[in-house]
């Protein structure tokens, strides 16, 4: 196991960190975490921040070229994909010294070869949200089933509200809604198999899956906790935003599956300072690191059981309640499947569905998705 540098007896090191935390609050949170590490270790960390979407688009070339010593990324399939390509360093020795992570988190950080390549920093569940004051004023109740949701939506329309706020300009927001409907109708395993290319997009199961929140112009939205916090910027607005499970569709599947992406960091195989990279990764896997980050960014929740939750907002407490009750946790469509399939096929496909969704449109769209899936999954990505 690599010995920790978090002691003054070792020579000081300079470590570089590639970050996609480009928005002001997350960027400040990362700096808070790095400041805490530098104070404890005496090491220097150079943070190289790239705009979030640009970072994701260029991640393959970045890992193959001249990457930083530690790089921000996502748990689950998206990490496993790069590990299988040999782009990541094995950090199982780091994991042997970590505490506070359950088996689910370790599994999400593990490659297909059984080795660890990722250290999580937080997660954020997706669900359905409403404003408490709005619901109280109208006498609404959060829907528990699909029929309840339809009934509530019709009443909201009568009351002059848009039942569900929906936006998909950037292509990814609608993926969360698709994932939830798919898991509620067809189950978690079907979701996993569909994302892995093992199920057909032309099946009837798929075909049947058929920003105004802050102003109280819409009744409900489907988003992750960070996206809601952005639309409810004051503490009072956050407290007024209530998170509940996406309603059940098939009773056999209930609401046991929760979409809760896990963010964190990996060590590129081409890291120039592997020793320093592993030491920083070890710190990132500590409760202290999570506390430092979440002290600034309270839109996410800690994944280390030793983290301090005493100052959690009502939103964070609701988020923990949702994930703790889940039997299965998905990452997100563009994290549970191949990145090239998600980016080049599914973004435009879902946007097309939003514009045109008659039965014949859906048949043609699913046929096109299936054809592209077969072509993409048949070829390895370099």
Buried (B, 14 or more C-beta within 10 A) or exposed (E): EBEBBBEEEBEEBEBBBBBBBBBEBBBBBBBBBBEBBBEBBBBBBEBEBBEBEEBBBEBBEBBBEEBBBBBBBBBBBBBBBBBBBEBBBBBBBBBEBBEBBEEBBBEBBBBEEEBBBBBBBBBBBBBBBBBEEBBEEBEBEBBEBBEBBEEBBEBBEEEEBBBBBBEBEEBBBBBBBBBBBBBBBBBBEBBBEBBEBEBBBBBEBBBEBEBBBBEBEBBBBBBBBBBBBBBBEEEEBBEBBBBBBBBBBEEEBEBBBBBBBBBBBBBBBBBBBBBBBBBBBBBBBBBBBBBBBBBBBBBBBBBBEEBBBEEBBBBBEBBBEBBEEBEBBBBBBBBBBBBBBBBEBBBBBBBBBEEEEEEEEBEEBBEBBBEBBEEBBEEEEE
